[in-house]
Amino acid sequence: MFKKLLELRQQKAKAVEDMRNILSKADAENRSLNESESADFDKLKGSVKQLSDEISRYESVTDEERNQAGKPVETSSKAQFGNDELRHYIKTGELRSTLSTTANDDGGYTVIPQLDKQVMSRLTDDSIMRQICNVVRLPVGAKEYKKLVSAGGAVINHGEEGKARTATDTPKLNEVTIALNPIYAYPKTTQEILDFSSIDVLGWLTEEISESFAENEEVDLTDGNGDKKSKGLLAYTRSTGNDKTRAFGELQKLEVTGADKITADNLIDLFYTLHSKYRKNAVWVMSSTIAAMLQKIKNKNGDYIWRDGLTADAPATLLGRPVYFLETMPTGGANKAVLAFGDFKRGYYIVDHETGVRTRPDNITEPGFYKVHTDKYLGGGVVDSNAIKFIETTA
């Protein structure tokens, strides 16, 4: 029964691949299907429908057999290691063991009828960077995002009636370029795991990849070095110069000797270092460790300057501006930016591509294995270096 079901699925996959090839050929030649191709396509379409119906019938029988009460369950003398090997193999592709249904601790546990069909997902923090930064989407055909940023410099003179007016300095323009870089996952499993497992392996795998993408994005957008990945917020040069004197692209910092030495005065100084046009939309960004320190800070009147949100979903505030917890921010050490304050919508851009996240199953290139290739493009970079300020530790 299982062997027949596997054969039917392979036949269906081959027919779908043939249909895709017909369409791809016509698309590459920028034309519609001719009469012969249309006939072949319709024939394959009918075959796919017939195979789908037959597969559905076989699946109904196999599902019923799995659920029969009193059916003996194969046991093993091996240690009960759960699904750790399955998770490791599917997520990383590392062959710590042979993943198959023949041994319980090598994936066989997933085909036992009594297994709980719900796989617990790890909790993953929402993408803070996507919440606070500006996200733009490039159309198909574009590989990088370019933006012109005014560096100021226009000079205003006062005129006088009857007197000639001299030329004034022209404001400078700088170009910011944010390149897209691909990120991908390409795990694989055996066809038998998919056919005989009593859990939705593909559904679980898709969810795991999605969470891993989100975690990887947060790291790249915070600390990426720009080499085949986004240039993260912390990768930019920081100096103590003010907005008028710093080089374009440098970010401003205030220095403290240690994270535990941050005072209310330091926070107030950083707050007013940011120009008023940015302050109205500014937010604080820090790790939970730094937030725990700042919650204990009092002003000179003995009042706490930290305010918890008034409702469950509302962010806490510091000097009247929202606080976001970004766990990829440093918690201390020499030359570490431990917290940031600014208008991130103006300051940092995240660049996506129109194609979004693409997932393509592959059970053709390596018979007997089912691989899932998931990829997307991601870019990130500072656009307005005056819009974000940091407190950095020097020891």
Secondary structure, 3 states (H helix, E strand, C coil): CHHHHHHHHHHHHHHHHHHHHHHHHHHHCCCCCCHHHHHHHHHHHHHHHHHHHHHHHHHHHHHHHHCCCCCCCCCCCCCCCCCHHHHHHHHHCCCCCCCCCCCHHHCHHHHCCCCCCCCCCCCCCCCHHHHHCEEEEECCCCCEEEEEEEEECCCCCCCCCCCCCCCCCCCEEEEEEEECEEEEECCEEEHHHHHHCCCCHHHHHHHHHHHHHHHHHHHHHHHCECCCCCECHHHCCEECCCCCCCCCCCEEEEEECCHHHCCHHHHHHHHHHCCHHHHCCCEEEECHHHHHHHCCCECCCCCECEECCCCCCCCCEECCEEEEECCCCCCCCCCEEEEEEECHHHHEEEEEECCCCEEEEECCCCCCEEEEEEEEEEEEEECCCCCEEEEEECC
